[in-house]
């Protein structure tokens, strides 16, 4: 089961999601979008929370209010972290997560440590968690997988469209170069110092 939340503190709103347990989290990683952002309480067990970015957005320009929403939700879903006021949250793009066969269920590592960011939750804010929980919806893992498949299909179609457009631009550019080359050759042939008129030749000839 996958739980979805809506962070509507900004417009357009953001989607936040997490698995029901560590086994679901393992499945989620296979079908998360690579650019989504993963959140976890540092050095403590907690839920794995994910943020779906807006198109063209990166981890470096997340709205501060949305970042706070994600971190408060992670903290609230940590058995140890929820009892503390101050906790550290780590977050990174999903494609920076690394899993190997020797890891425990739900355990992850990182490909590049410098791509992992940290956020400090200085105080528990129940009003944020309560607001998010009011938007909570449930999806089956199969439905979540289907979302990824639809997204991948759309991305493939978009790449094909861009390739077709680029091919058409290349074709038009080649045609333009050929026309310019032909025009240059024609202009060269029509240079005045290479042309002859009726007055050229023997000027003593007269019409009788």
N, C-alpha and C positions, 0 to 999 in steps of 0.2 A: 504494500500500500504506500502511496505517495501523498503527502499532505502539501497542499498549495495555500499560500497566503498572499494577500494583496497589500502592498505598501502604497497607500494613496496620499502620502504626505507631499507628493509632488505630482505634477501633471505633464506627461501621461504617467499613470501609476506603474509600479514595478511588480513583478511576480517573484515570490520567494517560495522555495520548496525544500522539503526534507523527507527522508525515508522514515518508515515506522520504527525500524530498529537497525542494528548493525548489518544484518543480513540484507535488508532492503537497500541499505547504503552501498553495499558491494554491487548490487544490481544497478543502482542508479548511475554509478560511475561509467557503466558501459554505454549509457544512453543519454547522459548529460550533453549539453552543447559545449564544445571545446572552449568557447569564449566565456561561458558562465563562470561565476566567481564562487569559490568554496570557502566556507567559514567553519571554524572550530575553536573551542576554548583551548588555549595553550596549556600543555602539560597536565590537563585534566580530561577525563572522559566527558563527552558531550555528544549531542546530535550533530550530524553533518548537515549544515544548512547551505543552500545554494541560492544565488541571485541570478536571475536572467537579465542580461543587459539589454539596453535599447540598441537598435541597429546603429552601427558605427561607433558605439561607445567602448571605452576601455576601463580597466580597473583603476587607472590613474585619475579619472574624472567622475567618480561616483558622487552623486549628491550626498552631502553630509547627513541629511535627515534619513535617507535610505540606508546609508551605512550604519547609522545608529540603530535603525529598526532591525537589521540583520544581526547585529551583535547582541542586542537585547534578547532576541529570540534564541540565539545560540546559548546565551547564559541561562535563560529560563529553562532550557532543555538539557541542562547539565546537572546531574545529581549533586555533585559537590559545588559546582560553580554557582548554582542558584542560591546557595546559602551564604555566599560571600557578597560583599558590596562591590569590591574592586576585583576585576579579572582581566587578564590579557586575552585578546582574540587574535588568532592568526587567520589570514585570508590570502588567496592566490587564485589565478585562473585555473579552471579545471584541467586544461591541457598541461599544467605544470605538476599535476599529481602523478605519483608513481606507485604502482602496486606490483609486488612479486609473489610468487607461489609460497615462499617461506614466511610471509606475513600473516599475522592473525586476522580473522574476519573483521573488517571495518578499519583496519590499520592502513595508513597511507604514508608515503614519503614524498619527496620533492625532487624533480629533475634539476632545478636551479634554485638554490636557497635564496639568492638575492632577489628573486621574483616573489618572495613571500613577504607580505606586509603585516604590520601589527597595529592593533587598535586597542586602546585601554577603555574599558567600561568602568567608569569611576563610581557609578551608583546604579542600583537596580531601579528600573522605572516600570512599575506594574501597569501603568496606564498605556504604555506602548505595547506591551505583550497582550493586554486585554483587547486593545484595538485590533491587533493582528489576528488574534484568535477568533474574533467575530467574523472575519473574512475567510476562515479556514474551510477548505473543501477537500474531498478525498478522491483520488484516482487510483485505479488499479495499475500495477506495474506494466501490464500489457498496453493500457491506454497511454502511459508515459512513453513506452517504446514506440507506439504509433506516432506520437508527436515528433519524435526524433526522425522517424522514417519520412514523414511528411516534410519536415524541415530540410532533410538531405535531398529529397526529390526536387523541392523548390530551388535549392542551391545549385543542383546540377543543371536544371533548366535555365537558371540565370547565367551560369557559366557558358552554356551552349549559345544563349542569346548574345552574350558579349563576344564570343568567338565569331559568330556569324556577322555581327556588326563590324568587328575588326577586319574580317576577311573582305567585306564589302568596301570598307575604307581603303584597304590595301589595293583592291582591284581598281577603285576610282583613282587612286594616286598613281598607279602604274599607267593607266590610260592618260592621265594628265601629263606624265613625263613623256610618253610616246608622242602626244600631240605637240608638246613643246619642241621635241627633237625634230619632228617633221616640219614644223614651222621654221625652225632654225635652218634646216637644210634648204627649204624653199626660199627663204630670205637670202641665203648665200648665193643661190642660183640666179636670183633676180637683181644682183648688185649692178648698178648702172655702168661701171667700167667694164663689164663683160657683155653688155648688150649692144646691138647694132641697129641703126635705123636706116631709112631709105636714103638719107643724106650721106651715109657712110660709103666709101669706095671712091671711084673716079669722078671728081667734081667737074671735069671737062665735058662729060657726056651731057648732051642737051636733048630735049624732046623735040622732034621735028614734026 
